[in-house]
């Protein structure tokens, strides 16, 4: 298997966590005899410092020639005074738009070892494994007209979807559910919004092509409560842009730390993979950053761009193993609770690497028998 990955480490903790993620990808390639090449590029504040632009043309051109883009994080307080289109974050928005991914995938998983880190009770979060599929290029964030008239004190945004936009993201959700627990929950506000009525009718129609997958519809307001009350009832959750933005953040509390959340945006020219967290300038350079969100993002590259499901699962199992053994970066440590070993970013990366190597060795030994 050959894969060319653009690595845009970015600012703050971006380079620290990305390094651990690429180490894991290198290990998977080495152990499985795959050829992964990494092309480094500038983005965000570091790109502004070196080139004057948050997304230099060279970075975008290189990214478009790769099979996947792994992005760390952007954002640097040094540039806070710049107008929004000149700031590091503009680079992120530009690359997302240029790559054109329309389906944003965000897993929300309860790790048993971290059940005490979630504000929800362990019996509520037990066994939760939700995959959000959020439409990313349409809806209220992009619809026209949009304006704010300061004279009349009136503002408008438009929630708009076409049938085709709903069909393509719904297909992603059903395909993914087919390889999971065979259930799609589509979220809308069809009791009030015509856009949601189109959404619901279209998703219902698409579902007919996936008879083995169960479809249910939920209104967004009740869904917000269900996610907190009975999260284990959900497998794939399909949403439009705004609802998905809010609900996937809400479900992040199930996992317990921002540092643990991966994401992927697929369906465009090149898939874009990034941990959910930002550049965390408050802890950059201190070795406190949790690299597991970035490492789990690497697992998503293996799953969605390399079709190496077994290796993706092996990386996720290695993360679980390290957590079960009590290793904790500061964000997931629980006070003075016994059985925990505090570790740095680099140590956490090495531990996952070690656990992964052991499991791949075992797999290969079993194949050899
Ligand atoms: P943030 O996600 O960077 O940090 C929020 C809090 O979570 C901080 O206390 C931070 O220390 C902690 N945190 C985040 N990731 C962590 C990790 N991996 N391990 C341990 N702790 C972690 O959000 P913010 O503070 O609102 O924003 C900081 C900068 O990042 C801003 O410039 C913002 O615009 C940018 N940002 C970028 C992205 C992105 O690149 N995708 C996303 C969000 C924010």
Boltz pocket constraint, residues with backbone or C-beta under 6 A from the ligand:
constraints:
  - pocket:
      binder: B
      contacts: [[A, 13], [A, 17], [A, 72], [A, 73], [A, 74], [A, 75], [A, 76], [A, 77], [A, 89], [A, 92], [A, 258], [A, 259], [A, 260], [A, 274], [A, 275], [A, 276], [A, 277], [A, 278], [A, 279], [A, 280], [A, 281], [A, 282], [A, 283], [A, 288], [A, 289], [A, 290], [A, 291], [A, 293], [A, 331]]
      max_distance: 6.0
